[in-house]
Amino acid sequence: MTQRRVFVPYWPSDGPYPSYSIFWLGKVSPTNNYADVRLIYNETSLKITIHIIDRRLWYDETPSVSDIKTWDAISLFLDHGASPGDAPGSTSYQIVGQLWVARDDQSRRVIYQGNNGSWTPTALPVEMWSTWRGNGPNDQSDDKGWQMDYVIPFSALGLSEQPDQGATWRLAVAVHDRDDRMGALIPDALWPEAMSDNEPASWGLMTFGPPQQEPPVGQPTEKITIREGVDGVHVYDAHVGGHTTCGEGIDHWSEWGEANYAGYSQINIQNQWDISDYPCFSKYYITFPLEHLPRNREIISATLTMNLFGNAGYEAGQAPPSSVHAFAIEDDWDEATINWNNAPLPTRNLSMAWVYPVDFYAEWPGIPYTWDVSSAAVEAYNAGKPLRLALYSTEGEMHSGKYFWSSNADEAGRPKLEVYLGDSATYTLSVEPQIQVIGPGATARFSITVNIGAGITESVQLMANSDPPSGLSLQFEEPAQFQSPGGQTTLVVTDTGQEHTRRSGQWYTISITAATTTGEQAVQARLLIASEHLFLPLVGAE
């Protein structure tokens, strides 16, 4: 059975709001439900929002806890124990809420705690509430869906403080569905698919903090680029959902979830908070063969690069930045038949990149964005399998779609996988975020990480410069020099007041170099200084 995991980002309550993490389950059809599950945590609480695509909404007008799951409802399962077993224990919780539940409504919710292998009702200060979109519940007219929000204090689960970064809990979700007053049986949508209510060991994994990447220990000696049509390689890809046209011309219940877009050169990645706009949602899948890589080597790093050429939005200022996540995929799929409903679920989220709307003409081949997919590439390479990936957004605003070239575009625009192979002790360099936007005179901060293998005895020195070379002040916070095993520092970049063109802004490419006496490595970050943004119009269907 495939083990599914989600890494949950930390959000300090006094800091800027970051991107949620996300996983998904279910299908879109006249009788099936689909759900996006977004997660985040701060010093005090775990916050979860579940958006459900559901054609008919029904809640109990005379609620009873005994049959709460026989209407539209969600069961959320958590276990924070070190070794979850085959039966509910004292660290196991089941939080059940029905559509129409309000923050102070106790009649459409119930919380259970594990007790020697069974579930016992308990009263805990967990907030949960629901909203809906569509015609309205409890009738035979089509709706769009609903959402459930949770705020789960760590103290409510018997913890004295927030979990340590890297701590792993068990998590599962069951979406219950009812499409008529009589309550005809509809199977639950589950994550993970084989989860059992009473077996915490069958639930998925939830790890607090960013996706984990093991630092490499080899020296990068060779770089190999994998791209469709180059050196006989076939990289197949597809997007599923609503394309750039929000599913125009197809029925959104019987056809949308089955739509296939094989052969399209333009793909869309989009999500929104408003579930009524689900016809615009779109995910992207891509598979890179790895059999062309030489064997018996070590993958030091691997990055996916996609070229952005446009975004949704009809007028300037409508399109927001999007947090686009990369996911590892285990199961194979067919480009000619993949759709929203049969696309494989991810095993885990890998990395996230902020993708900014196009505020000027994006010259061919577009604006490159990269995702670190090293851990998934290492696993696939060692197992002798292709690298399968998916991309999806957690952005909530309208017009959040981001348009990229696919493997069916001309060669320069196609996605590529860049793999660094190595043999012995090495060091690696990375920068986060890779792209930032600031106003004139403002300051940006880039986090620089250096991982140094135990075989390197000399120090690694950091340096930075920009192209164009004038207009910026570049300064490393201490330290700017590292010994094994490495560490982290910050590059502070300040606009020195140069007058920039206000409409198009000024792009800078910032090169960060790590050097030893035997060689050097470099990574690049990009900085846009502008006070106005222009946006491209919606790209039409092919």
C-alpha positions as CSV (number, residue, x, y, z in Angstrom):
1,M,0.0,0.0,0.0
2,T,1.4,3.4,-1.0
3,Q,2.2,5.6,2.0
4,R,0.8,9.1,1.6
5,R,2.2,12.1,3.5
6,V,1.7,15.8,3.7
7,F,4.2,18.3,5.0
8,V,2.5,21.2,6.8
9,P,4.0,24.8,6.7
10,Y,4.5,26.8,9.9
11,W,2.8,30.2,10.1
12,P,3.9,32.5,12.9
13,S,0.9,34.4,14.1
14,D,2.8,37.7,13.8
15,G,4.2,37.0,10.4
16,P,3.1,37.2,6.8
17,Y,0.6,34.5,5.7
18,P,2.4,31.7,3.8
19,S,1.0,29.1,1.4
20,Y,-1.0,26.3,2.8
21,S,0.0,22.7,1.9
22,I,-2.6,20.6,0.1
23,F,-3.7,17.1,-0.8
24,W,-6.9,15.9,-2.5
25,L,-9.3,12.9,-2.7
26,G,-12.4,11.8,-4.5
27,K,-13.9,12.4,-7.9
28,V,-16.3,14.9,-9.7
29,S,-19.4,13.3,-11.0
30,P,-23.2,13.5,-10.5
31,T,-22.9,11.2,-7.5
32,N,-19.2,11.4,-6.4
33,N,-17.6,14.1,-4.2
34,Y,-14.1,15.5,-4.6
35,A,-12.2,17.4,-1.8
36,D,-9.1,19.7,-1.5
37,V,-7.6,19.6,2.0
38,R,-5.5,22.6,2.9
39,L,-3.3,22.7,6.1
40,I,-1.2,25.1,8.1
41,Y,-0.1,25.6,11.7
42,N,1.1,28.2,14.1
43,E,2.3,28.4,17.7
44,T,-1.1,27.4,19.1
45,S,-3.2,25.5,16.6
46,L,-3.5,23.3,13.5
47,K,-5.7,24.9,10.9
48,I,-7.4,22.8,8.2
49,T,-9.9,23.8,5.5
50,I,-11.6,21.2,3.3
51,H,-13.4,22.3,0.1
52,I,-15.8,19.7,-1.2
53,I,-17.2,19.7,-4.8
54,D,-20.8,18.3,-4.3
55,R,-23.7,18.4,-6.7
56,R,-26.5,18.1,-4.1
57,L,-26.2,19.4,-0.5
58,W,-28.2,17.9,2.3
59,Y,-28.0,18.5,6.1
60,D,-30.2,17.2,8.9
61,E,-32.9,19.7,9.9
62,T,-33.5,17.8,13.1
63,P,-30.0,16.8,13.9
64,S,-29.0,13.8,15.8
65,V,-25.4,12.8,16.7
66,S,-26.2,9.2,16.2
67,D,-26.7,9.6,12.4
68,I,-24.5,12.7,11.8
69,K,-22.5,10.8,9.2
70,T,-25.5,9.9,7.1
71,W,-25.8,13.4,5.7
72,D,-23.2,15.6,4.1
73,A,-20.4,15.5,6.7
74,I,-16.7,15.0,7.2
75,S,-14.8,12.8,9.6
76,L,-11.3,14.1,10.4
77,F,-8.9,11.6,12.2
78,L,-5.8,12.6,14.0
79,D,-3.3,10.7,16.1
80,H,-0.2,12.4,17.7
81,G,1.2,9.3,19.3
82,A,4.7,8.2,18.7
83,S,3.6,4.7,17.5
84,P,0.0,4.7,16.3
85,G,-1.4,1.1,16.5
86,D,-4.1,-1.0,15.0
87,A,-6.8,0.4,17.3
88,P,-7.7,3.9,18.7
89,G,-5.7,4.9,21.8
90,S,-5.6,7.9,24.0
91,T,-3.7,9.9,21.4
92,S,-6.3,9.2,18.7
93,Y,-9.1,11.6,17.8
94,Q,-12.1,11.6,15.5
95,I,-13.7,15.0,14.7
96,V,-17.0,14.7,12.9
97,G,-18.9,17.7,11.5
98,Q,-22.0,18.0,9.3
99,L,-22.8,20.6,6.7
100,W,-24.6,23.6,8.3
101,V,-22.6,23.3,11.5
102,A,-21.8,26.7,13.1
103,R,-19.1,27.6,15.6
104,D,-21.5,27.4,18.5
105,D,-23.6,24.5,17.2
106,Q,-23.1,21.3,19.2
107,S,-25.9,19.4,17.5
108,R,-24.1,18.8,14.2
109,R,-20.7,17.9,15.5
110,V,-19.2,15.2,17.7
111,I,-15.6,14.5,18.8
112,Y,-14.4,11.1,19.9
113,Q,-11.2,10.1,21.7
114,G,-9.6,6.7,21.5
115,N,-10.1,4.5,24.6
116,N,-8.6,1.0,24.7
117,G,-9.5,0.2,21.1
118,S,-12.9,2.0,20.9
119,W,-14.2,5.6,20.5
120,T,-15.6,7.6,23.4
121,P,-17.3,11.0,23.0
122,T,-15.4,13.9,24.5
123,A,-15.8,17.6,24.8
124,L,-12.9,19.5,23.3
125,P,-12.5,23.2,22.5
126,V,-12.1,22.6,18.7
127,E,-13.6,25.2,16.4
128,M,-15.3,24.1,13.3
129,W,-17.8,25.7,10.9
130,S,-19.2,25.2,7.4
131,T,-20.2,27.3,4.5
132,W,-21.8,26.4,1.1
133,R,-22.1,27.6,-2.5
134,G,-24.9,27.0,-5.0
135,N,-28.7,27.0,-5.1
136,G,-29.1,26.0,-1.5
137,P,-29.2,22.8,0.6
138,N,-32.0,20.3,1.0
139,D,-33.6,20.4,-2.5
140,Q,-33.2,18.7,-5.8
141,S,-31.5,21.6,-7.6
142,D,-27.8,21.4,-8.4
143,D,-25.4,23.1,-6.1
144,K,-21.6,23.6,-6.3
145,G,-20.2,22.4,-3.0
146,W,-19.3,23.3,0.5
147,Q,-16.4,23.8,2.9
148,M,-15.5,22.9,6.5
149,D,-13.0,24.9,8.5
150,Y,-11.2,23.6,11.6
151,V,-9.0,25.4,14.3
152,I,-7.6,22.6,16.5
153,P,-5.6,23.9,19.5
154,F,-2.7,21.7,20.4
155,S,-3.7,22.1,24.0
156,A,-7.1,20.5,23.2
157,L,-5.2,17.4,22.2
158,G,-3.3,17.3,25.5
159,L,-0.1,18.9,24.3
160,S,1.7,21.7,26.2
161,E,3.3,23.3,23.1
162,Q,3.4,23.2,19.3
163,P,4.9,20.1,17.7
164,D,8.6,20.2,16.9
165,Q,9.5,20.8,13.2
166,G,9.8,17.3,11.7
167,A,7.3,15.8,14.2
168,T,4.9,13.4,12.4
169,W,1.3,12.6,13.2
170,R,-1.3,10.3,11.7
171,L,-4.1,11.9,9.6
172,A,-7.1,10.7,7.7
173,V,-10.2,12.2,6.1
174,A,-13.5,10.6,5.2
175,V,-16.1,12.7,3.2
176,H,-19.6,11.5,3.7
177,D,-22.2,12.3,1.0
178,R,-26.0,12.4,0.7
179,D,-27.8,13.4,-2.5
180,D,-31.5,13.1,-1.6
181,R,-33.8,13.2,1.4
182,M,-34.1,9.4,1.6
183,G,-30.3,9.0,2.0
184,A,-29.4,6.5,-0.8
185,L,-26.1,4.9,0.0
186,I,-23.1,6.7,-1.5
187,P,-19.6,5.4,-0.7
188,D,-17.3,7.7,1.3
189,A,-14.4,9.5,-0.4
190,L,-11.3,8.6,1.7
191,W,-7.7,9.7,2.2
192,P,-5.7,7.7,2.2
193,E,-7.7,5.3,0.1
194,A,-7.3,2.2,2.3
195,M,-7.8,4.0,5.6
196,S,-9.9,2.4,8.3
197,D,-11.7,4.5,11.0
198,N,-10.5,2.1,13.7
199,E,-6.8,1.6,12.6
200,P,-4.6,4.6,13.1
201,A,-1.7,2.7,11.5
202,S,-3.7,2.8,8.2
203,W,-3.9,6.6,8.2
204,G,-1.7,8.9,6.2
205,L,1.3,10.8,7.6
206,M,1.3,14.6,8.5
207,T,4.7,16.1,9.1
208,F,5.1,19.6,10.7
209,G,7.5,21.8,8.8
210,P,8.7,22.0,5.2
211,P,9.3,19.0,2.9
212,Q,12.5,17.2,4.0
213,Q,15.4,16.9,1.6
214,E,18.4,14.7,2.7
215,P,21.6,16.7,2.1
216,P,23.8,15.0,-0.6
217,V,27.2,13.6,0.2
218,G,28.6,13.3,-3.4
219,Q,30.6,15.7,-5.5
220,P,28.7,17.0,-8.6
221,T,30.6,15.9,-11.6
222,E,28.0,15.9,-14.4
223,K,24.8,17.7,-15.3
224,I,22.2,16.0,-17.5
225,T,19.1,17.8,-18.8
226,I,16.1,15.7,-19.7
227,R,13.6,17.2,-22.1
228,E,11.0,16.0,-24.6
229,G,12.5,15.2,-28.0
230,V,16.1,15.8,-27.0
231,D,18.5,12.8,-27.5
232,G,15.5,10.5,-28.2
233,V,13.8,11.1,-24.8
234,H,10.0,11.1,-24.5
235,V,8.7,13.2,-21.6
236,Y,4.9,12.9,-21.5
237,D,2.7,15.4,-19.7
238,A,-0.9,16.5,-19.4
239,H,-3.2,18.8,-17.4
240,V,-6.6,17.9,-16.0
241,G,-9.6,19.9,-15.0
242,G,-10.9,23.0,-16.7
243,H,-8.0,24.0,-19.0
244,T,-7.8,27.9,-19.5
245,T,-11.5,28.1,-20.4
246,C,-13.1,26.8,-17.1
247,G,-14.5,23.8,-18.8
248,E,-16.4,25.8,-21.4
249,G,-18.7,23.7,-23.6
250,I,-18.8,20.6,-21.4
251,D,-21.2,19.5,-18.6
252,H,-19.6,20.3,-15.3
253,W,-20.9,17.2,-13.5
254,S,-21.0,14.4,-16.1
255,E,-18.1,15.5,-18.4
256,W,-15.7,17.9,-16.7
257,G,-14.1,15.2,-14.4
258,E,-13.5,13.0,-17.4
259,A,-12.1,15.6,-19.8
260,N,-8.7,14.8,-21.4
261,Y,-6.4,17.4,-23.0
262,A,-3.7,15.2,-24.6
263,G,-1.5,17.1,-27.1
264,Y,-2.1,20.6,-25.7
265,S,1.0,22.8,-25.9
266,Q,-0.5,25.3,-23.3
267,I,-1.4,24.1,-19.8
268,N,-3.0,25.8,-16.8
269,I,-2.4,25.3,-13.1
270,Q,-5.1,26.9,-11.0
271,N,-7.1,26.6,-7.8
272,Q,-9.4,28.9,-5.8
273,W,-10.9,29.2,-2.4
274,D,-14.5,29.7,-3.8
275,I,-15.6,26.2,-4.5
276,S,-18.3,27.5,-6.9
277,D,-15.5,28.2,-9.4
278,Y,-14.2,24.6,-9.4
279,P,-14.7,24.4,-13.3
280,C,-11.6,26.6,-13.5
281,F,-9.4,24.3,-11.3
282,S,-6.6,22.6,-13.2
283,K,-3.6,20.3,-12.2
284,Y,-0.6,19.3,-14.2
285,Y,1.2,15.9,-14.5
286,I,4.5,15.1,-16.0
287,T,6.8,12.0,-16.2
288,F,10.5,12.1,-16.9
289,P,12.3,8.8,-17.9
290,L,15.5,8.2,-16.0
291,E,16.9,5.2,-17.9
292,H,19.2,7.6,-19.9
293,L,21.0,8.5,-16.7
294,P,24.2,6.5,-16.1
295,R,23.8,3.9,-13.4
296,N,25.7,3.5,-10.1
297,R,25.9,7.2,-9.6
298,E,24.5,9.5,-6.9
299,I,21.9,12.2,-7.7
300,I,23.1,15.3,-6.0
301,S,20.1,17.4,-6.9
302,A,17.3,17.6,-9.4
303,T,15.1,20.5,-10.4
304,L,12.0,20.9,-12.6
305,T,11.8,24.0,-14.8
306,M,8.6,25.2,-16.3
307,N,8.2,28.3,-18.6
308,L,5.4,30.7,-17.8
309,F,3.9,32.7,-20.6
310,G,0.7,34.1,-19.3
311,N,-2.0,34.0,-16.6
312,A,-5.8,34.4,-16.1
313,G,-7.4,37.8,-15.6
314,Y,-9.1,40.3,-17.9
315,E,-7.8,43.5,-16.5
316,A,-4.6,44.8,-14.9
317,G,-4.4,44.0,-11.2
318,Q,-6.8,41.1,-11.2
319,A,-4.2,38.2,-11.2
320,P,-2.6,37.4,-7.9
321,P,0.7,35.5,-7.3
322,S,0.2,31.8,-7.0
323,S,1.8,29.3,-4.6
324,V,2.4,26.3,-7.0
325,H,3.4,23.1,-5.3
326,A,5.3,20.1,-6.8
327,F,4.2,16.6,-5.7
328,A,5.8,13.1,-6.0
329,I,3.6,10.6,-7.9
330,E,4.1,6.8,-7.6
331,D,1.5,5.3,-10.0
332,D,1.8,5.4,-13.8
333,W,-0.8,7.1,-16.0
334,D,-1.6,7.4,-19.7
335,E,-1.4,10.8,-21.5
336,A,-4.3,9.8,-23.8
337,T,-6.7,8.9,-21.0
338,I,-5.7,10.8,-17.9
339,N,-8.4,13.1,-16.4
340,W,-9.3,14.8,-13.1
341,N,-11.0,11.6,-11.8
342,N,-8.4,9.0,-12.7
343,A,-5.2,11.0,-12.2
344,P,-3.1,9.3,-9.5
345,L,-2.8,10.8,-6.0
346,P,0.5,12.2,-4.8
347,T,2.7,10.4,-2.3
348,R,3.8,13.7,-0.8
349,N,4.4,17.4,-1.5
350,L,8.0,18.2,-2.5
351,S,8.5,22.0,-2.8
352,M,6.6,25.2,-3.5
353,A,7.4,28.2,-5.7
354,W,5.6,31.6,-5.8
355,V,4.6,32.2,-9.5
356,Y,4.0,35.9,-10.2
357,P,1.6,37.2,-12.9
358,V,3.0,38.3,-16.1
359,D,3.3,42.1,-16.0
360,F,5.0,42.6,-19.4
361,Y,5.3,40.7,-22.6
362,A,6.9,37.4,-21.8
363,E,9.3,36.8,-24.7
364,W,9.7,33.3,-25.9
365,P,10.2,30.9,-24.3
366,G,8.6,32.6,-21.3
367,I,9.7,33.1,-17.7
368,P,11.4,30.1,-16.1
369,Y,10.3,28.8,-12.7
370,T,11.9,25.9,-10.9
371,W,11.0,23.4,-8.2
372,D,13.3,21.2,-6.2
373,V,12.3,17.6,-6.8
374,S,15.6,16.0,-5.6
375,S,14.2,13.6,-3.1
376,A,11.7,12.1,-5.5
377,A,14.3,11.9,-8.2
378,V,16.7,10.0,-5.9
379,E,13.9,7.5,-5.0
380,A,12.9,7.0,-8.6
381,Y,16.5,6.6,-9.8
382,N,17.4,4.1,-7.1
383,A,14.3,2.1,-7.8
384,G,14.9,2.1,-11.6
385,K,11.6,3.9,-12.2
386,P,10.7,7.1,-14.1
387,L,10.2,10.4,-12.1
388,R,6.5,11.2,-12.0
389,L,5.4,14.6,-10.7
390,A,2.3,16.7,-10.4
391,L,1.8,20.5,-9.9
392,Y,-1.2,22.2,-8.2
393,S,-1.8,25.5,-6.5
394,T,-3.2,26.4,-3.1
395,E,-3.9,30.0,-4.2
396,G,-7.4,31.2,-3.2
397,E,-8.2,34.3,-5.3
398,M,-10.0,34.5,-8.6
399,H,-7.9,34.7,-11.8
400,S,-5.1,32.7,-10.1
401,G,-4.5,30.5,-13.2
402,K,-0.9,30.4,-14.4
403,Y,-0.2,29.3,-18.0
404,F,2.9,27.3,-18.9
405,W,4.3,25.6,-22.0
406,S,4.0,21.8,-22.1
407,S,6.1,19.1,-23.8
408,N,4.1,19.7,-26.9
409,A,5.4,23.2,-27.4
410,D,8.5,24.1,-29.4
411,E,11.7,22.7,-27.8
412,A,12.9,25.8,-25.9
413,G,9.6,26.2,-24.1
414,R,9.3,22.6,-23.0
415,P,9.6,21.6,-19.3
416,K,13.0,20.2,-18.4
417,L,14.6,18.2,-15.6
418,E,18.1,19.1,-14.7
419,V,19.9,16.4,-12.8
420,Y,23.3,16.8,-11.1
421,L,25.2,13.5,-10.7
422,G,28.2,13.0,-8.4
423,D,30.6,10.5,-7.0
424,S,32.2,11.6,-3.8
425,A,32.2,14.3,-1.1
426,T,30.7,17.6,-2.2
427,Y,28.8,20.7,-1.1
428,T,25.5,22.1,-2.5
429,L,24.0,25.6,-2.6
430,S,20.3,26.7,-2.7
431,V,18.4,29.9,-2.4
432,E,14.8,30.6,-1.2
433,P,12.7,32.2,-2.5
434,Q,13.9,32.1,-6.1
435,I,11.8,35.2,-7.2
436,Q,10.8,38.3,-5.2
437,V,8.9,41.5,-6.1
438,I,9.6,44.7,-4.2
439,G,8.8,48.4,-4.6
440,P,11.4,51.1,-5.3
441,G,13.8,51.7,-2.4
442,A,12.7,48.5,-0.6
443,T,14.7,45.5,0.7
444,A,14.4,41.8,-0.2
445,R,15.9,39.0,1.9
446,F,17.0,35.7,0.3
447,S,17.8,32.6,2.5
448,I,21.0,30.9,1.4
449,T,21.7,27.2,2.4
450,V,25.0,25.5,2.1
451,N,25.3,21.7,2.7
452,I,28.8,20.4,2.9
453,G,29.8,16.8,2.9
454,A,32.0,15.4,5.6
455,G,34.8,14.8,3.0
456,I,35.4,18.5,2.5
457,T,37.9,19.9,5.0
458,E,38.3,23.4,3.5
459,S,35.8,26.3,4.0
460,V,33.2,27.3,1.4
461,Q,33.0,31.1,0.7
462,L,29.9,32.9,-0.5
463,M,29.9,35.7,-3.0
464,A,27.1,37.6,-4.8
465,N,26.6,39.9,-7.8
466,S,23.7,41.2,-9.9
467,D,22.9,41.7,-13.6
468,P,22.5,44.5,-14.4
469,P,25.4,45.4,-12.0
470,S,24.1,48.8,-10.8
471,G,21.1,49.8,-8.7
472,L,21.3,47.2,-5.9
473,S,23.2,46.8,-2.6
474,L,24.1,43.2,-1.9
475,Q,25.1,42.2,1.6
476,F,25.4,38.8,3.4
477,E,24.5,38.6,7.0
478,E,27.1,36.7,9.0
479,P,28.3,34.1,8.3
480,A,29.3,34.2,4.6
481,Q,31.8,31.3,5.0
482,F,31.1,27.8,6.1
483,Q,32.8,24.6,7.2
484,S,31.3,21.1,7.1
485,P,28.4,20.4,7.6
486,G,27.4,23.9,6.3
487,G,24.6,26.2,7.4
488,Q,22.3,29.0,6.5
489,T,22.7,32.7,6.0
490,T,20.7,35.6,4.5
491,L,21.5,37.8,1.5
492,V,20.0,41.3,2.0
493,V,19.3,43.0,-1.3
494,T,18.3,46.7,-1.2
495,D,17.2,48.9,-4.1
496,T,19.6,51.9,-3.9
497,G,17.1,54.4,-5.3
498,Q,17.8,54.1,-9.0
499,E,14.8,55.4,-11.1
500,H,13.1,52.4,-12.7
501,T,10.6,52.3,-15.5
502,R,7.4,52.3,-13.6
503,R,5.2,50.4,-16.1
504,S,7.6,47.5,-17.0
505,G,9.8,47.6,-13.9
506,Q,13.4,46.5,-13.6
507,W,14.3,42.8,-13.4
508,Y,17.6,41.8,-11.8
509,T,19.3,38.4,-11.9
510,I,21.3,37.8,-8.7
511,S,24.0,35.2,-8.8
512,I,25.1,33.6,-5.6
513,T,28.4,31.7,-5.8
514,A,29.9,29.2,-3.3
515,A,33.6,28.6,-3.9
516,T,36.5,26.5,-2.7
517,T,40.0,26.3,-4.0
518,T,39.0,23.4,-6.2
519,G,35.9,24.9,-7.8
520,E,32.6,26.7,-7.4
521,Q,28.8,26.4,-7.7
522,A,26.3,29.0,-8.4
523,V,22.5,29.5,-8.1
524,Q,20.4,32.4,-9.3
525,A,17.6,34.4,-7.8
526,R,15.5,37.0,-9.6
527,L,14.2,40.3,-8.3
528,L,11.6,42.6,-9.8
529,I,11.5,46.3,-8.7
530,A,8.3,47.9,-9.9
531,S,5.3,49.9,-8.5
532,E,2.8,48.9,-11.2
533,H,1.9,45.5,-12.8
534,L,0.4,44.8,-16.2
535,F,-1.3,41.5,-17.0
536,L,-1.9,39.4,-20.1
537,P,-5.4,38.6,-21.1
538,L,-6.9,35.1,-20.7
539,V,-5.4,32.6,-23.1
540,G,-8.0,30.9,-25.2
541,A,-8.5,27.2,-25.8
542,E,-6.6,25.4,-28.4
